Amino acid sequence: MLGLWMFVAAIGLLLIGYPVAFSLGGVALLFTLIGSDLVPNLLGIDLPWDPLFRASRLNILPQRIFGIMQNYTLVAVPFFVFMGVMLEKSGLAEELLETMGILFGRLRGGLAISVVAVGALLAASTGVVGASVVTMGVLALPVMLKYRYSKPLATGVIASSGTLGQIIPPSIVLVILGDQIGVSVGDLFLGSFIPGFMLAGMFILWVVVVAFLRPGDAPALPVEARTLTGSQLFARVALNLLPPLFLIFLVLGTIFFGVATPTEAGAMGAIGAMVLALINRKLNLKSLVSTMDQTVKLTSMVFIILTGATAFSMVFTALRGDRLVQDFLLNLPGGHIGFIFFTMLVIFLLGFFIDFIEITFIVVPLLVPIARTFFGLDGMLWFGVLVAMNLQASFLTPPFGFALFYLKGVAPPEVKTTDIYRGIIPFVIIQVLAVLIIALLPEIVNFLPGLAKN
């Protein structure tokens, strides 16, 4: 039962707010002492029982850590982080929001629709949730409140649209998830493309329903606010849409046509983001240094957590915790259907309390062997996208949804935390429906990867 207690100890430390990397690594070291003969050997004591694993097995740990540093797939992480942060500084989001607001403003709920559209485009260009939520919160929320949008709808749309970067590629979540479940990141990008934009379409559909049933919650812009018409509007839309579309094609198109690996596409995307910043006259030494600084910090955070998680999983396996988990999951009623229902429920509930990175590094590796037993190698792509869609909800579910914190930090004083929580509920329900649709229709995931292989 040591493996079970180890898992409980790690979750307990995470819930009280202790840093993730040190929670995982510290618990691993503690249970190494408990479960091995290291301390008894140092004290010259002969144990009356056979230790669960020998201290000499710890020699493997440095090799595992160096293996992480040499993992070519994970090199894509700093590239995509750099691309997202640089695009945040290029002013692309501001221009997109303004243009889309004018384009859809004549419709009831048009501003909210424009926020979802921009969120999807930013997701396909950047993949950084914090940047998207903060940018749209600063730019769009005051405008939506000015034109008398209801606070719950406005905040719910912004928070949920900002998290689209976790399922619409290129996404750091997908890069890490691909490495953890042993699926090609390129295939994972292609497999999540349609589900990601399907989710954005479901958000827009909900806005349309709200605007129809409660027109006062999502009014159209007044005539005096629609400053551009005809050819001027067309030129403005084309000018502001072409750069992000070019970047999306540069990153995803090269992967789809087999021209570049995800890591190489990430490098091209980073260069493309610098070019767009240069065109918008936002590229200077200060912005470049700031972008590099944030990239190093975020990348270091991911890798130090991955190192702690590697130590945790190694000790957990040595304590036979993986066997305990496998025996439980393989004996669930309902076979593979019961397995999917239980795992999706656990991931969803954990998302209320801990971040997607912890779930990816702690829970997902325990599920992979059982998922391969049920679905084989061919089904792991579908399983990965299903998990990614579920993980996205962890950004939205209170009390610890990161997107909610980001939005509250930049929201005007009149917007209360209760407004944000009320506004996010319909979008969390939509997320659950999207997970159900993907679970029932794997073809949504497999279509583009199959097309690319043919």
N, C-alpha and C positions, 0 to 999 in steps of 0.2 A: 504493500500500500504506500510505500515511500514516494512512488511516482505521482500518485494522486495527491498526496500532501504537498509535493513540490509544486504542482499546478495550482493548488489552492493558495499556497504562499505567494506565488508570483501574481496571481489575480488580486489578492489582498493588498499587496504593495502598490499595484497600479491604481487600485480604487482609492487609496489614501493620498495619491498624488506624487508618489516617489518616482524619480526619473526612470523612463522605460529601460534604457540600456543597463543601468545599474541594478534595477529590479531583477531583470533576467539573469545578468551575469552574476550578481550577488547570490541569488537563490541557487544558481548552479554550483557556485563554490561551497556554499553552506551544505548542500545535500551531497556534495562530493565528500566532505568531511564525515557526514553522517553515514553514508553508504559504503565507504571504502575502508581499507586497512591503513590509510595514511597516518592518522594520529596514533593508533595502537603500535605501528611499526616504529614511529619516532620515540615512543615511550617504552619500547621493548616489551609490549604486552602481546601475548598470543590470544587471539580471539577464539572463543569456543564454537563459533560458527564460521561458515565460509562467507566472506564479504560479497556483496552483490557485484562489485567490479573492483579491479585492482587500480591502485594509484598510477601505475605505469601507463594506463590507458590515456591519462591526461597528456601524454606526449603527442597524441594525435591532434590535440587542440590547436597548437601553433600552425600545423600544416593546413588545417581547415580554414584558419583565419587568412593565411596567405593565399589559399585557394579562392576566397572571397575577393581579395584584392586583385587577383589575376583573372577574374571572371569578365570576359569580353562583353557579355550581354549587359552587365551592370554599368559599363562605361557610358551607356546611353543616358543614365540618370542625370549626371551633371550637364550634359548637352541640352536635355529638355528643360531642366531647371533654368539654365542660362537663357534659353530661347524665351521662356515665359516671362522672366523678370525683365529682360531687355524689351520685349513687346509692351510690357506694362509702362515702361518709361518712354516709349515711342509716341504715345498719344493716340495709338490706334483705337483703343476702346472708346475714348471720348468722341472721336469723329464718327465711329460706327453708331454709337448710341444716339447722337444728335441726328444723323441721317435717317436711321431707322425710325426714330420718333416722328420725324416729319413725314416719312413714307406711310406709316400705319396710323398716324395721329387722327385721321378723319374717321376711323372706325371706333366704335365703343370697345374699350379694352385695348385700343391700339398701342398705347404706351407699354402696357404689360406684355403684349405680343412682341413688341420691339425688344424688350429686355430679354425675353426667352431666345429670340433670334440672335441677338448679340452674344448672349451667354453660350449658345451652341457654336457660333463662329469663333469666339475666344477660346472655347474648349478645344476646338480642332486646331487652333493656332498655338495655344500656350500650354494647357494642361495643368495650370497652377491654380488651385481653388482660392487660396487666400487673396491673390492678386485680382481675380475676377470678382469675388464678392465685395471686396473693399472698393474697387473701382466703380462698380455699378451702384454700390450703396452711396458713395460720395456724389456720383453724377446723376443717377436716375431717381433715387428716393426723394430728394427735395422737390424735383419736378413733378413726380407723381402725387405727392402730398399737396403741392400747389394747385393742381387741377382736380383736387378733391377725390382722389382714389382712397378707398378704405385702407387703413393702416395694415390690417392683417393680410389683405390681398397683396398690397405693395411689397411688404417685407417678405411674404411667402414666396412670391415670384422671384425676387432678387436672390434670396438665399438658395432656393432650389436651382435656379438657372446657373448660379455660380458654381455649383457642384457638378455640373455636366462634364467638367474637365476630368472627372475621375472615370468616366465610362466612354466618352468620346475620345478616340486616340488623336494625337499622342498623349499618353497619360503615364505618369510616374507609377501609379498603382498597377497598371497593366504590365509595365516593365518588371517590377518587383514580383508581381504575381506569376508572370511567365517563368521567371527564374525558380520560384518556389514549387510550382506544379510540374515543371519540366516540359513546358509547351513553348514553341517558337513565339517570340514576342511579335514578329511580323504577322503570324497567323492570328494571334490574339488581337492585334490592332485591327486587322481586316474583319475578324469575327465580331468585334464590338462596335463596328462602325454603324451598321444598320440598327442594332438595339439602342445605341446612344441617341441617334436622331429620331428613332421611334419614341423614346422617352421625352425628347424635346417637343415632339408633335403632340404627345399626350398632355404635356403642360399647357401648350397653346390651346388645345381643345377645352381644357378646364377653364381657362381664362374666357374663352368664347361663351361657355355655358354660364359662367358667373355674370358676364356682361349682358347676356340675354335675360337671365332670371332676376338679376339685381342691377339694373342700369346705373343706379346711383353710386354703386361701388366702383364702377369702371367707366367713367364718362369719356366721350370723344373730346379731342382738343377743340377749343373754340377757333373760329375762322381766323381771327387775328394772329393765332399762334402758328398757322400754316404759312410760312413765309415763302416757300418755293413751290412752283407748279410747273407742269409741262416739261420742256426740254431742260430747264435748269435743274429740276428734280432728278431727271434721268441722268444727267451728267454728274450730279453730286453722288447719286447712288453708285454709278459705275466707278467713279474715282475712288470711293471709300471701300467698295466691296472687292475690287480687283487685288489689292495687296494681300489681304488675308486669304483669299482664294488661291492666290499664287503660292503662298506659304504652305497652305494645306496640300496643294498638289505636289510641291517640292518634297514634303515629308512623306505623305501617305501614298502619293502617286508613284514615287520611286520604289517604295516597298511593294506596292501592288503589282507593278510591272517587272519586279525582280531586278531592278537596276542597282539597288542598294540594300544593305542590311539595316535593321532599325538603328543600330549604333551609328552607321554612316549617314543615314537619313537625319538623325539627331544633330550630327555635326553640320550638315547642310542647312538644317533649320536654324541653328545658332547663327550661322553666317547670314542667312536670309533675314533674321530678325535685326541684325546689325545694319544690313542694307536698308531695311524699312525705317529704322531709327535715323539713319543718315539722310534719307529722302525727306523725312519730316523735320530735319534739322535738330534732332534731339540727341545725336550721338556726339559726345564729347568725353574728355578724360574723366571728368567727375562721374558721369552716368556709367561709364565703362567700369571704373573702379568699384562703384557701388553695386553694380550688377554682379561683378566677379566676387565681391565680398559676400553677398547674399547666397550666391551659388555655392561657395565653399561651405558656408554655414549649414545650408539645407542638405547638401551632399554628405557632409560629415555626420550630421544627425542620422541620416538613413544608414550609413555604413557602421556607425558605432552601435546602433540598435541591432543591425544584422549580426554584428560580432557577438553581442550579448545573447541574441536569439540562437546563434549557432552553439554557443556553450550550453545554453539551456536545453536545446533539443538533444545534444550529445549525451548529457548527464541523464536526461529524462528517459532516453532510449536504454542507457546502461542500467537504469533502475527498473527496466521492463514496463515502464509506463505506457509505451506504445502498444504493447500486447494487451494491456488492460483496456485501452481505448478501442483497439481493433475488435476485441471480443465483444465489447458492448455494442459497437456500431453494426457489426456483422450479424448480431442476433436481434436487431430491432425488428418488430413486426412490420410486414409489408415489403420486405426485400429492398430493392433499390428505391422504390417510391418512399418507403419509410425513412431510408437513409437521407434522401434529398430533403424531405419535409423537416426532419429533426435538425440536420446541419444548417439549413437556411434559417430555421427558427433560432438556433443558438447564435449564429452570426448576427442576426437582426437584434436579438436581445443584448448581446455583448456590445453592439454599436451604441446603445444608450449610455454606456459607462466608459468604454475605452476606445482608442483611436484605431483607424484602419490599419496602421502599421503594426501595432501590437497583435491585432487579429490575424494579419497576414503571416507574421513571423511565429506566432505561438500556435494558433488553431489550425491554419491551413495545412502545415506539414503533417499534422496528425490525420487529416482527412484524405490526403493524397493516396496512400496505399489502398485504402478501402474503396475510394472512387475508381481507381484503376481496376480493382477486382470486379466492380459492378459494370463499369462503362468501357473498359479497355482503353488503349492509347488514343483511339479515334474519338472517344467521347470526352477526353480531358479538355479539349478546346471549349466545348459547350459548357462543361462544368466550370471552367475558369471564368468565362463571361458571366455565368450565373452568379458566381461568388462576387465578381467585380460589381455587378449591378446591386447586389445586396450590401456590399461594403460602402457603396455610395450613400446609402441611407444613414450610415454612422455619422456623416457630416451634418445631418439634418435633425436627428432625434435628440430631444432634450433628455437630461439636463446638460450633457457635455458635447453637444453637436458643435464642431468647430466653426461651421459656417454661421451659426447663430451668434457666436461670440464675435466673429469678424464684423458682422452686420451691426450688432449692438454697439460696437466700438466706434462706428462712424455715423450712426443714426442720429437725427436731431433729438433734442431732449424730450419732445412731446411723444416720441415713439417709445413705448414701454416694452419691457421684456415679455409681458403677457401678450402684447400685440403680435410679437414675433412668433411666440409659441402657438398662438391660435392660428396664425397665418400658415404655419408650416404643416399643420395636420393633414389637410387635403393632399399636399404634395408627397408626404410620406406614404399615404394610402395609395397614391398613383405609383410610387416606387414599388410597393408590394405587388400591385397588379402587374407591373412590368416584369417583375421576377417570375410571377405565375405564368405570364404569356411565354416567356423564354423557356421556362420549364416544360411547358406543353408543346411548344413549337421549336424544336432544335434547329429546324431549317433556316430560321431567321439568323442564327449564328453561323451556320455552315455554308451559306450561299456564296458569299464573297471569297472565303478561302478556297472553296471548291472551284470557283470560276478562275481564280488566279493560277491554280495548279493545272487546269485544263488549257 
